[in-house]
Amino acid sequence: MVNGALKCLRTTLHAIVLALLIVSVATAQYHASSAKPRLYNLSVSSESDFENTPYTFIISYSHPLNKPPDHVCLIIDGKNYTMHEVDSDDKNYTDGKDYYYTLFLEHGVHVFYIKCCVGNITIQTNARAVVVQSILATRHSDLILFLSAVSIVFIVLLVYLILLARKFVKSLKPP
């Protein structure tokens, strides 16, 4: 009877250990599949909003399992640019790692997003736009504004001279 009880207890213990092992594997697989990389804190900076000025794109990447990305790319106007690590000595991807790319843009509206691949997982940011103004158009508008101001002054001066000339002509006529 003791042998039968021990066999039953041993079978029960085996079943419990097997159930715990199955739950442990399933939990690990769930955490591995839910531990996805993240892209955040996207920013664009420039000294001005004009062409012929460097534009720097910066993004933060993190991975809860500390996996480095295969690559982080800036896609702008359909062209792919591989981004660079801000700090190549930083190997901790769990707390965020910054990537950047700097380029010069022509005037116009440029649509861009950041894409990242880690193994078979690809993530990307929403598309955004950056507007780059033309230096030439700005100079022309400044010139037009300047010429308008000069024209107004010239017209006022011309009217004053005409009135002065009329007054002078009247003063020359005998009474």
SULTAQUI-V143444 format. One record per residue. N is the residue number from 1. RES is the residue in one letter. OMEGA is omega in whole degrees, 0 to 359 (* if undefined). Layout:
n-><N & N>
res-><RES & RES>
omega-><OMEGA & OMEGA>
//
This chain:
n-><1 & 2 & 3 & 4 & 5 & 6 & 7 & 8 & 9 & 10 & 11 & 12 & 13 & 14 & 15 & 16 & 17 & 18 & 19 & 20 & 21 & 22 & 23 & 24 & 25 & 26 & 27 & 28 & 29 & 30 & 31 & 32 & 33 & 34 & 35 & 36 & 37 & 38 & 39 & 40 & 41 & 42 & 43 & 44 & 45 & 46 & 47 & 48 & 49 & 50 & 51 & 52 & 53 & 54 & 55 & 56 & 57 & 58 & 59 & 60 & 61 & 62 & 63 & 64 & 65 & 66 & 67 & 68 & 69 & 70 & 71 & 72 & 73 & 74 & 75 & 76 & 77 & 78 & 79 & 80 & 81 & 82 & 83 & 84 & 85 & 86 & 87 & 88 & 89 & 90 & 91 & 92 & 93 & 94 & 95 & 96 & 97 & 98 & 99 & 100 & 101 & 102 & 103 & 104 & 105 & 106 & 107 & 108 & 109 & 110 & 111 & 112 & 113 & 114 & 115 & 116 & 117 & 118 & 119 & 120 & 121 & 122 & 123 & 124 & 125 & 126 & 127 & 128 & 129 & 130 & 131 & 132 & 133 & 134 & 135 & 136 & 137 & 138 & 139 & 140 & 141 & 142 & 143 & 144 & 145 & 146 & 147 & 148 & 149 & 150 & 151 & 152 & 153 & 154 & 155 & 156 & 157 & 158 & 159 & 160 & 161 & 162 & 163 & 164 & 165 & 166 & 167 & 168 & 169 & 170 & 171 & 172 & 173 & 174 & 175>
res-><M & V & N & G & A & L & K & C & L & R & T & T & L & H & A & I & V & L & A & L & L & I & V & S & V & A & T & A & Q & Y & H & A & S & S & A & K & P & R & L & Y & N & L & S & V & S & S & E & S & D & F & E & N & T & P & Y & T & F & I & I & S & Y & S & H & P & L & N & K & P & P & D & H & V & C & L & I & I & D & G & K & N & Y & T & M & H & E & V & D & S & D & D & K & N & Y & T & D & G & K & D & Y & Y & Y & T & L & F & L & E & H & G & V & H & V & F & Y & I & K & C & C & V & G & N & I & T & I & Q & T & N & A & R & A & V & V & V & Q & S & I & L & A & T & R & H & S & D & L & I & L & F & L & S & A & V & S & I & V & F & I & V & L & L & V & Y & L & I & L & L & A & R & K & F & V & K & S & L & K & P & P>
omega-><178 & 178 & 179 & 180 & 179 & 178 & 180 & 179 & 179 & 178 & 179 & 178 & 177 & 180 & 179 & 179 & 179 & 179 & 178 & 179 & 179 & 179 & 180 & 179 & 180 & 179 & 179 & 178 & 179 & 181 & 179 & 181 & 180 & 180 & 184 & 176 & 182 & 171 & 182 & 180 & 177 & 178 & 176 & 179 & 178 & 178 & 178 & 179 & 186 & 176 & 182 & 176 & 179 & 175 & 181 & 179 & 182 & 178 & 174 & 179 & 173 & 177 & 183 & 178 & 178 & 178 & 177 & 177 & 173 & 173 & 175 & 186 & 169 & 175 & 181 & 183 & 177 & 179 & 184 & 176 & 178 & 182 & 183 & 176 & 175 & 180 & 183 & 179 & 180 & 180 & 178 & 182 & 182 & 183 & 177 & 179 & 184 & 177 & 181 & 170 & 180 & 177 & 176 & 181 & 173 & 180 & 181 & 179 & 182 & 179 & 183 & 171 & 180 & 181 & 183 & 177 & 176 & 184 & 179 & 180 & 175 & 176 & 177 & 177 & 171 & 179 & 177 & 180 & 172 & 181 & 180 & 183 & 179 & 176 & 182 & 179 & 179 & 178 & 179 & 180 & 175 & 179 & 179 & 178 & 178 & 180 & 177 & 179 & 179 & 179 & 180 & 178 & 180 & 180 & 179 & 179 & 179 & 178 & 179 & 179 & 178 & 179 & 179 & 179 & 178 & 180 & 181 & 179 & 178 & 180 & 179 & 182 & 177 & 182 & *>
//
